[in-house]
Amino acid sequence: MQSPAPLDDSLLHKLFALSEIVPETAELAVVDRLRARHVNLSFAKLTSAAQDPAHAKIVDDAVKWAQNSLKKGQNRKLAAGLAAERLAIEFAQAFAERIPGRVSIEIDGRLAHQRRQVIEKARELVRSLAELGIAKERILVKLPATFECIEAAATLRQKSEIRTHMTLVFGLHQVAACADAGVDVVSPAVGRINDFHKKNERGGAEDANLPDPGVSAAWAMRDYVRTHGYETLVMPGTFRSANQALALAGFELLTLPPALIDELALRHEQLTAALDKDAPPSTQPSKLTLDGAGFAAMHAADALATSKLEDGVRNLSWAAVTQQQQLTDWITKRQDAAAETGTLALFGIWDFDGDGFIDREEWNGTDKVFAALDKDGNGRVSVEELAAGLGAPYRPKD
């Protein structure tokens, strides 16, 4: 994928001219090539991004932080788990140092219905980034649009001036509650909305002659916030096709994954703004004032929002668990490999004659330490014995 050049006639360049494109990614190279102002840090891609050699320093910084956080006697597996948790913060810092705008960063989906825990986690996240020099106004705490998270967003804005970005938005009642809570960005899930209608109303088939329900929902949400004078921005996302994004050209913000950005960079067609930013809203939706009971009633009456929000929360929760485990396992193996390399290098320094053992004449340490390492008492220390004594892994070569 190439950054849109000044004379580029690709659809990507044309879309850039009409809307702010916010990459949904954990890849620094994507943001660099696009010269993006903002980034939507995707946990779904964090695992693979962490294993990219281009991000080795980010992983190293997370591991160092974890090791420094360990108490005496705690093991490498625990350090790996802490490092996996820390990775999102290290990635957020790396992005913030590259872009002039804001970084959206997710809270664990398992907290979606835990208002107090969300508030505590968001404050902890912002504090951690502040310690790294990232001002809180440059962070958007990304939350699923449950009523508990919307309440948390209101508290965070009012009491801590922490900004939020709500995802898994399917219904106008969610947008209304988010706007009242002072949420900065709401992201209607365009593709998932279309999926629901296609499955439940169109027999699983696409019909090019009918309006795209996801696109229509995004329009209605933007009309609502503009009609009632909210500063909340509508940033559609989770597109199933590039054409869905093109149908919203002119929205202030669009969030796109790298695959769709690549596709748009290769397409060369005419593009007209679907939205005139200065034109009045095309509809004038009535104002909704929702307390908890009102939100619950509207939510229960909205089959799309009810099913898709809970599906999305389950997916976020599952992703948090599996990605944490994958990252922990990978970082553990990475640490083991580094420790093994260090053990072999150290062994090579002491094994002067290269016979595969360290004898007493080659040993520069104390007799007490040599005796402790020499488990079989044969007067020589093998590489396996040295590794065991250092608490480092060693796998004999076949």
N, C-alpha and C positions, 0 to 999 in steps of 0.2 A: 504494500500500500504506500502510495506517495502522497506527500502533502500537496494540497491544491496550489498550483503555481498561479501567478498573476494572470497568465494568458490561457490557463487550462479551461477547456470547454466541457469538462466532465460534469455529470449530474452532481457529483460531490461538491465541486467548486460552486456550482450554481446554488445548491442547497445552503452551503456556507454563507453565501451572500444574503440569504433570506432569513436564516435561523442560526442561533448559536448551537453548534453541535457539541454535545457533551459525551465523550467516549465512555462506554461502560466496559471497563477493562481493569486489569491489574498489571498491564504491560507498559513499562515506561517508554518503550520504543514507539508504541502507537501514539501516545500523547505527544512525544517529541516530533514525530513526523507530521502530525496534524497541526502542530503549534496551538494546541487547545488551551482555552482559558480556564476551563473547569474540567473536573473528572468525576465520574461516578464509579467509585472503587467497587469492583464486583468480587464478593467473596466466592462466588461460584467458580471463578477463575484463579483464585489466589493460590490454590494448591499447585497448579501447573506453572504459574508465574514464579513461584518460589523456587522451583526446580530448574528454571532457566539460568544458565551460567551468567547471563547479563545482570542478574539480580543477586549475585553471590554476596555482595557487600551488605545488602539489606538483611539477608539471612544471618550473616555473621554478626551484625549488630544486634539482631534479636537474640541470638545464642549467647552473646556476651552479656546482654542485659539479664537473661535468665540465669546464667551462671553466677553473676554478681548478686542475684536475688536469693540464691539457695542458702540454706542454713547448713552448718557443718554436719557432715554425715549423710546429706541427701544425695540421691544418685543421679546419674546422667539421664535416665528416662524421665525423671521429674523435670530436669532442666529442659529437655526436649519439649515436654508438654507446655511449660511456661513460654518457651520460645515460639511455639506454634500460636499461642494466644497473642503474643507480642507482635507477630508479623504484620498484622493489619495496621498497627500504629507505625511501625517502621516504614511500611509502604506508603502510608498517608503522609509521613514526613517527606519521603523522597519525592512524591508527587507535588506536595506543597512548595518544595524548593524549586520546582521546575515551571510551575504555572503561576499566573498572576491572580487567579480566581480562587474558587472554593473546591474542597474535596468532600464528597459524600462518603460516609463510612458507616457500615451497618452495625447494629446491635444484635446480639444473639437472638434468633427467632424464638427460642424457647421462653423468652421473657415477654412474648407478645401480649399476654393478658395479666402481666404483673406490673402495675403502674409504679409502685415504689421502687422495685428493683430496676426498672428502666431508667428512672430518674437518677438513681445512684450510679448505674453503669455509665450513663451519658456524662455525668459530671466527672467520673473517674477517667473516662476517655479524653474529655477536653482538658483535664488537668495534666494527663500524661503528655498530650501534644503540646501544651503550654510549656512544659518542662523542656521540650525540644525546640522551643522558640516559635511555635505555630500559634498565632493568635486565634482566639475562639471564634471570631467573626468569619474566619476562613474555613471553618468546619461546619458541615451539615451532618447532624446525627440522623442516620437513615433508619426509619422505623416502619413496620407494617401498620396500616391504618385501621387498627382495632380501636374501640372506644377507649380502652385503657391507655393505649399508646398516645391517642389524641389528647387525653387528659394530661398525660405526662409531658407532652409537647407544650401544652399551655403553661404548666408549672415551670418547665425549663426556660421558656421565653420570659415569663414574668419575673421569676425570682433569680435566674442565673444568666439571663440574656444569651442563652444557648439556642442556636438555630437548628431547625429540623427539616427533614426531607421525608415525606410519607410515600410509601410504596404500597402495592397491592390495593390500588384504588379502583373501584368498579362502579360505585353508585354516587349519585349527586349528594346523598345525605352524608357520605364520607367527606366529600369536598367541602360542603357547608360547615361541618364540624371542624375540619382542619383550618378553614379560613378564619372561623371565629377564635380558634386557639392560637392564631398568629403563626401558623406553619409557613415557612418560606417557600417550599416547593412541594407540589403534589404530582405524582406520576401515575396517570391512568394507564392501566395495563392493556394497551390497545389489542395486542395479539390474543391475550387470554379472553378478553371480552368477545372478540370475534369467534374464538374457539367454542365458547359456550353457545352462542347463537347458531353457529353452523351445526353443532351437534344436536341441539334441542329443537331447532326450528327449521333447519334446512336439510335434515337427513344426512348430515356429514358432508354435504357438497357445497362448493363455492358457487356463487351466482354473480357474475360480473355485472348483471343488470340491476342488482340491488345495492343500496348503500352499504358500505362496510360498517357494521355496528360499533366496532372499536373506534374507528375514526369519528363516527357521529357522536359517540359518548365523549370523546376528547373535546370536540367542538362545544357540546353542551356545558361541560365543566368550565371551559374558558369563558363562555358567555356568562356563566353564573358569577364568577369572581369579578369580571369586568363590570357587569351590571350593578353590582352592589359595592363597588369601590374598594375591594380588597387588594392588598399588595401581594398576596400569594400568587406565585407563578405556576402555571400548568406546564409540566414537562412530560409529554407522552413518551412511553417506552414499551418494552417487550414486544417489538414489532415482529410479525411473522414474515413480512416481505418488505423489500425496499419501497414498493409502491405505497404501502401504508404510510411510511414516513413522508414520501413525496406529497401525499394527499394532505399533509399538515404543514407544508412549507409556508413559512411566515410566522409560525409560533415562535415565541421568544426563545424557547429552549426545546431541543429534541435530544433524547439520549439513545445512542446507537451502539451496538456491539461491533467489534472489528470486522466480522464477516460481512455485515451490510455496508459498512464503510468501504470495504474492498470492492464490493459489487458496484456501488455508486461511482467509485473512481474509474471503473472500466466502461461505464455507460455514457453515451454521448447523445442526449436528446434535448429537446426544448423543455423548459420548466418555467411555469408561471406561478407566482405566489398564490396559494390557496387562501391566504389571509392578508387583508390590508390592516396593518397594525393600528392605523389611525381611524379606521371605520368603526362605527358603533357596533355593539353586539348584534348578531343576526336575530337573536331571540331575547326576550326579556323575562327570564325565569323568576318566579316568586321567591321572596326571601324565606329561608328556613331557619327557625330558631329551635335548636334541639338540645334538650337535656338528656340524661342517660336513658330515661324511659322512652323519649321520643326517638332517639337514635336506634334503640333496640327494636322499636315497633317498625320503623322504616326498613331497618336491616332485615328483619324477619320476613317482611313482605317482598323483599327483593331476592328472588331465587338465585340470580346471577351472583350478587355480592355475597350472599350467605355461603354458597358452595365454594366460590373461587377464593374468597378471603381465607376460609379455614384450610382449603387445599394449599394455598400459598404459605400459610403459617406452618403447616406440617412440613412442607418442603424446606422451608427455611430452617426449621428445627432439625430435620434429618441432615441437611447439609452441614449445619454447625457441628453435629456429632461426628459425621463421617469425615469431613474435611479436617477436623481437629485430630482425629485418629490417624488419618493419612499423613498429615504434616508431622505429627509426633513421631510416627514410625520412620518417616523419611529423614527427619532431623537426627533421630537416634542413630540410624545407619550412617549418616554423614559424619556424626561425631565419632562413631566407632572407627570409620575409615581413617579419619584424621588422627585418632589416638594410635591406631595400628601403625600408620606411617611414622608417627613420632617415635614409637617404641622401636621400630626397625632402624630408624636413623640413629637413635641413642645406642642401640646394641652395636651398630656398625662402628661407632666411635670407640667403644671399649674393646671390641674384639679385634685387637691389633693384628694378630696373625691370620685372621679370616678363617679360622677352623670351625666356626659355628658355635663357639662357646667362649664365655669370659672366665678365665681362671684367676687365681689370686694375684698373680703377677700383673695381669692386665687391669685388675680392679683398682680404682683410685679412691674408693670410699672406705668406710670403716669395716673392720672385721665383723662387727655385730650385724651390720646391714647385709654384708655378703652372706653370712650364715643364715639370715632370715630368708634371703632369696634362694639359697641353695637347698631347696626342699628335700632332695634325695640324698643330700650329704656327700656327694661324690667329688666335692672340691671344684666343681665347675657350674656356672650358671648358664642355662639354655635361654633361648629367646622366649620360650613359653614360660619359664620361671620368672624372667624379668617382667614380662607382660602381666603375669598374675600378681607380682609384687607391686606393680604400678597401678593395678586395677584397670588395665587397658585390655581391649580384645586382641586376640591373635588367632588367625586361622592358618594352619600349616598349608603350604602350597602342595597341590597334587603332584 
